[in-house]
Amino acid sequence: MSTVAAKPPGIDAGRIFIRIFLPAVFICAAMVWVLNAIAADRIENSSVALLVAIIAWLTACWFNIELSRLSILNLKLSRLRDLCVAAIFGIFILFLWEVFVAVFQIPFILLPPPSAIFERIMASLPILAADFYQTVIKAAFIGWCIGSFSGFMVAVLADRYGFLARGLLPIGNMISALPIIGIAPIMVIWFGFDWHSKAAVVIVMTFFPALVNTLAGLNASGQMERDLMRTYASSHWQTLLKLRLPAAMPFIFNALKINSTLALIGAIVAEFFGTPIVGMGFRISTEVGRMNLDMVWAEIAVAALAGSLFYGGLALLERSVTFWHPSYR
């Protein structure tokens, strides 16, 4: 009795050509035509350009759906496919932004096009670099490190000594509810106009999320596992290091990712209330007064890019540390 070996799943070349390659060619051609027409001021019939842009956007949506459905056995290629889907989505947001501003002739002061923002970024790299160093590296990152680490250490102590948890949680909840615009001027008075006062604001904002998430994570291990550690005559600190902290890692990384965005927001907003003549918050507030909206959007773009890269780096670190978690299987 002869048996026929099962044919391994492959990639249908015809399906790729019709549903992926051809739409990609059309999307690129449509985007190039519309952007060239905008650059040459040749959009006499704006409805045609808008129609082409909308058709290209719908085609890109279909292209993303087909690309996400494409079965790829290689894990690295699968992740590259997912990155391509996200990149196409982001590129088309910028493309439609550029088209709508040009077609509907939105005033520059209301919404500058992405091309103008990019030109401002390239022309102001030294200023943006100095603002980035002052706000992100000094204030946000240092405040994030101190606030997250202190919240983690206090949570470990509060888990060991219950009276600390009962006393600190209400106070931490009250402090986390304080508005930034109320904390920032006080910190400027206490610590001066330099980055130290902004880092203090970030520490206040990031301490409580780290405390609460770490406490929740330390209680995430099961009772059976704790009983097993007791049968091995493990001490509290041995159980903490070998069982409870590894189980708490998903919660700790959640706190770190939440704090990564809070730190940047807190540092920028705190600079509105007193800072040297450098910093993202200072630049945004002064350039709004001068009606230089392209510079404002350039600072926003740099802040968004820095926050996204920081968050993405933490997500990659989390994946390597908590690879055992069911969400990554």
PyMOL commands that set and color helices and strands:
alter all, ss='L'
color gray80, all
select helices_A, chain A and resi 13-39+46-69+75-103+114-123+125-160+162-176+180-191+195-218+223-231+236-273+280-289+293-321+326-328
alter helices_A, ss='H'
color red, helices_A
deselect
rebuild
show_as cartoon
